[in-house]
Amino acid sequence: MKKLFAVRIWNEVVVVAEDEHDAQSIAIGSLRDVDAPSFGAHASPMKRFPEDWEPSAIPFGNDNKAERDLTIQNWIDIGAAPEYKAKP
């Protein structure tokens, strides 16, 4: 059975920009141009919702047509995140 994982991805790039906000926007918009091997990644079973994610969001990795529309909450409900602890 598939499970939900929280994956932290990081990299450091250099951009030319007017200010920090512009620099962040340029960096995010340029991620397709960064070589994948230069990224670091760490996956762990999802124990909490990552920042800026909502239960109604569709997680990455739903390549099965029957699962494509399942939300994070749907996956939790069918047992894909046994380590997840809801906040009281």
Secondary structure, 3 states (H helix, E strand, C coil): CCCCEEEEEECCCCCCCCCHHHHHHHHHHCHHHCCHHHCEEEEEECCCCCCCCCCCCCCCCCCCHHHCCCCHHHHHHCCCCCCCCCCC
